[in-house]
Amino acid sequence: LIALTDAVDNLNENSLVVHQLFWQQKCDELLDWLAKFHTNNSLLPGATLLQLRQQHNFDNILLSDILKDLVSRGLIIEVSDQLFALKDHTMSLTTRQEEALEKIQKMLLSSNHKPPAFRELTAIAGQPMINTFLQAGLLVKVSDDLVYLPEQIEIYKNWLQNYFESHEKLQLSEFRDHFQTSRKYAQALLEYFDRIHFTERKDDFRVLYQR
């Protein structure tokens, strides 16, 4: 619990008391840092709690209560669990990122279910930019060497959903043959769907994941 100097009614032996000026200074520091973070990472939805801890020499309780205060005042939002952003932050692509992403999208869409290796994509945009695309959800990494577009993943997922409406189990070869791809790509995709708990492997078959 953080108690300010003019709000002492609920103090107890575990309370940490700070001066209002100190409190506001720390709030401003965090807001300024978040603004710079968004400028340098415009495609990321926010900063993680771990990043905030690493960049600020705050006591964990102090940091937690500052974040709660800023959220309650509408200055920042908790985008998801332990992921924070300024209220008005919107993700955006730089010109260089737009050009690189467009090239990657064309490569993946024209791959006919046999996408290029990850190293070929990093040769276009560099691994840091590719990692940013992955963090932003603009690309999906299904294995160490394979990346797909979210809309491609959705096509495979919808096909599996429809397939299991009339079938109990799926052989890898059926998935492979339907999309006219190779075992390498079919296996990577099915293992990805296993990991995200959409399907699960039973012996040599896939079935819908049972929660």
C-alpha positions as CSV (number, residue, x, y, z in Angstrom):
1,L,0.0,0.0,0.0
2,I,1.3,3.5,-0.9
3,A,0.0,6.3,1.3
4,L,0.6,10.0,0.4
5,T,1.4,12.6,3.1
6,D,-2.0,14.1,2.9
7,A,-3.9,10.8,3.1
8,V,-3.0,9.1,6.3
9,D,-6.3,7.8,7.6
10,N,-5.7,4.2,6.6
11,L,-2.1,3.8,7.5
12,N,-0.9,0.6,9.0
13,E,2.5,-1.0,9.9
14,N,2.9,-2.2,6.3
15,S,2.2,1.2,4.7
16,L,4.9,2.9,2.7
17,V,4.6,6.7,2.9
18,V,5.9,9.0,0.2
19,H,5.6,12.7,-0.5
20,Q,3.2,13.9,-3.1
21,L,6.0,15.6,-5.1
22,F,8.0,12.4,-5.1
23,W,5.0,10.4,-6.2
24,Q,4.2,12.8,-9.0
25,Q,7.8,12.8,-10.1
26,K,7.8,9.0,-10.4
27,C,4.5,9.1,-12.3
28,D,5.9,11.6,-14.7
29,E,9.1,9.5,-15.2
30,L,7.1,6.5,-16.1
31,L,4.8,8.4,-18.4
32,D,7.8,10.0,-20.2
33,W,9.5,6.6,-20.5
34,L,6.4,5.0,-22.0
35,A,6.1,7.8,-24.5
36,K,9.7,7.2,-25.7
37,F,9.0,3.4,-25.7
38,H,6.0,3.9,-28.0
39,T,8.1,6.1,-30.3
40,N,10.8,3.5,-30.6
41,N,8.5,0.5,-30.7
42,S,5.5,1.9,-32.6
43,L,4.3,-1.6,-33.6
44,L,4.2,-3.0,-30.1
45,P,0.9,-2.8,-28.2
46,G,2.7,-1.8,-25.0
47,A,5.5,-2.4,-22.5
48,T,5.6,-5.4,-20.2
49,L,5.8,-5.2,-16.5
50,L,9.2,-6.8,-16.7
51,Q,10.4,-4.0,-19.0
52,L,9.1,-1.4,-16.7
53,R,10.9,-2.9,-13.7
54,Q,14.1,-3.2,-15.7
55,Q,14.0,0.5,-16.7
56,H,13.0,2.0,-13.4
57,N,14.7,1.8,-10.1
58,F,11.4,1.5,-8.3
59,D,10.4,-0.7,-5.4
60,N,8.0,-3.4,-6.8
61,I,5.2,-2.2,-4.5
62,L,5.8,1.4,-5.5
63,L,5.8,0.5,-9.2
64,S,2.6,-1.6,-8.8
65,D,0.8,1.2,-7.0
66,I,2.0,3.9,-9.5
67,L,0.6,1.8,-12.3
68,K,-2.7,1.3,-10.5
69,D,-2.9,5.1,-9.9
70,L,-2.1,5.9,-13.6
71,V,-4.7,3.4,-14.8
72,S,-7.3,4.7,-12.4
73,R,-6.7,8.3,-13.7
74,G,-7.0,7.2,-17.3
75,L,-3.5,8.1,-18.2
76,I,-2.4,4.6,-19.1
77,I,-4.3,1.4,-19.9
78,E,-3.5,-2.2,-19.1
79,V,-3.7,-3.7,-22.7
80,S,-3.6,-7.2,-21.4
81,D,-2.2,-8.9,-18.3
82,Q,0.9,-7.0,-17.2
83,L,1.2,-5.1,-20.5
84,F,0.8,-1.3,-20.3
85,A,0.5,1.6,-22.7
86,L,-0.4,5.2,-22.8
87,K,-4.1,5.7,-23.3
88,D,-3.8,7.3,-26.7
89,H,-1.2,4.9,-28.1
90,T,-2.0,3.4,-31.5
91,M,0.3,0.9,-33.3
92,S,1.6,2.2,-36.6
93,L,4.1,1.2,-39.2
94,T,7.0,3.3,-40.4
95,T,7.5,3.6,-44.1
96,R,10.4,1.2,-44.0
97,Q,8.4,-1.3,-42.0
98,E,5.4,-1.0,-44.5
99,E,7.7,-1.7,-47.4
100,A,9.3,-4.7,-45.7
101,L,6.0,-6.1,-44.6
102,E,4.5,-5.7,-48.1
103,K,7.4,-7.7,-49.6
104,I,7.0,-10.5,-47.0
105,Q,3.3,-10.6,-47.5
106,K,3.7,-11.1,-51.2
107,M,6.3,-13.8,-50.7
108,L,4.0,-15.7,-48.3
109,L,0.8,-15.3,-50.3
110,S,2.5,-16.6,-53.4
111,S,4.1,-19.5,-51.7
112,N,1.3,-22.0,-52.4
113,H,1.4,-23.4,-48.9
114,K,5.2,-23.8,-49.0
115,P,6.5,-20.6,-47.4
116,P,10.1,-19.5,-47.6
117,A,12.4,-20.3,-44.7
118,F,12.7,-17.9,-41.8
119,R,16.2,-16.9,-42.8
120,E,14.9,-15.8,-46.2
121,L,12.5,-13.4,-44.5
122,T,15.2,-12.0,-42.2
123,A,17.3,-11.4,-45.3
124,I,14.6,-9.0,-46.4
125,A,13.8,-7.1,-43.2
126,G,16.4,-8.2,-40.6
127,Q,15.6,-10.3,-37.6
128,P,14.8,-7.4,-35.2
129,M,12.1,-6.2,-37.6
130,I,10.7,-9.7,-38.2
131,N,10.6,-10.1,-34.4
132,T,8.6,-6.9,-34.1
133,F,6.1,-8.1,-36.7
134,L,5.8,-11.3,-34.8
135,Q,5.2,-9.5,-31.5
136,A,2.6,-7.3,-33.1
137,G,0.8,-10.3,-34.5
138,L,1.4,-9.4,-38.2
139,L,3.3,-12.7,-38.6
140,V,2.9,-16.0,-36.9
141,K,5.9,-18.3,-36.3
142,V,4.8,-21.9,-36.3
143,S,8.2,-23.4,-36.0
144,D,11.9,-22.3,-35.8
145,D,12.0,-22.1,-39.6
146,L,8.5,-21.3,-40.7
147,V,6.4,-18.1,-40.6
148,Y,2.9,-17.5,-41.9
149,L,0.5,-14.6,-42.2
150,P,-2.4,-14.5,-39.6
151,E,-4.9,-14.9,-42.5
152,Q,-3.2,-18.0,-43.7
153,I,-3.3,-19.5,-40.2
154,E,-7.0,-18.7,-40.1
155,I,-7.6,-20.6,-43.4
156,Y,-6.0,-23.7,-42.0
157,K,-7.9,-23.3,-38.7
158,N,-11.2,-22.9,-40.5
159,W,-10.5,-26.0,-42.7
160,L,-9.7,-28.1,-39.6
161,Q,-12.8,-26.8,-37.9
162,N,-15.0,-27.8,-40.8
163,Y,-13.2,-31.1,-41.2
164,F,-13.9,-32.1,-37.6
165,E,-17.5,-31.4,-37.9
166,S,-17.9,-34.6,-39.9
167,H,-14.7,-36.5,-38.9
168,E,-13.4,-37.7,-35.6
169,K,-9.8,-37.8,-36.5
170,L,-7.3,-36.5,-39.1
171,Q,-4.2,-38.0,-40.6
172,L,-1.3,-35.8,-41.4
173,S,-1.4,-37.0,-45.0
174,E,-5.0,-35.8,-45.4
175,F,-4.1,-32.3,-44.3
176,R,-1.0,-32.4,-46.5
177,D,-2.8,-33.6,-49.6
178,H,-5.7,-31.2,-49.3
179,F,-3.4,-28.2,-49.3
180,Q,-1.0,-29.8,-51.8
181,T,2.0,-29.2,-49.7
182,S,4.7,-31.4,-48.3
183,R,5.0,-33.3,-45.0
184,K,7.4,-30.7,-43.6
185,Y,4.9,-27.9,-43.8
186,A,1.9,-30.0,-42.8
187,Q,3.6,-31.4,-39.8
188,A,4.8,-27.9,-38.6
189,L,1.3,-26.5,-38.9
190,L,-0.4,-29.4,-37.1
191,E,2.2,-29.2,-34.3
192,Y,1.5,-25.5,-34.0
193,F,-2.2,-26.2,-33.7
194,D,-1.4,-28.8,-31.0
195,R,0.7,-26.2,-29.1
196,I,-2.1,-23.6,-29.1
197,H,-4.6,-26.3,-28.0
198,F,-6.8,-26.3,-31.0
199,T,-5.9,-29.9,-31.9
200,E,-4.1,-32.7,-30.1
201,R,-2.2,-35.7,-31.3
202,K,-3.5,-39.2,-30.4
203,D,-1.2,-41.9,-31.8
204,D,-0.8,-41.1,-35.5
205,F,-3.9,-38.9,-35.7
206,R,-5.1,-35.4,-34.8
207,V,-8.4,-34.7,-33.0
208,L,-10.0,-31.5,-31.8
209,Y,-8.5,-30.5,-28.5
210,Q,-10.8,-31.4,-25.6
211,R,-10.7,-28.9,-22.8
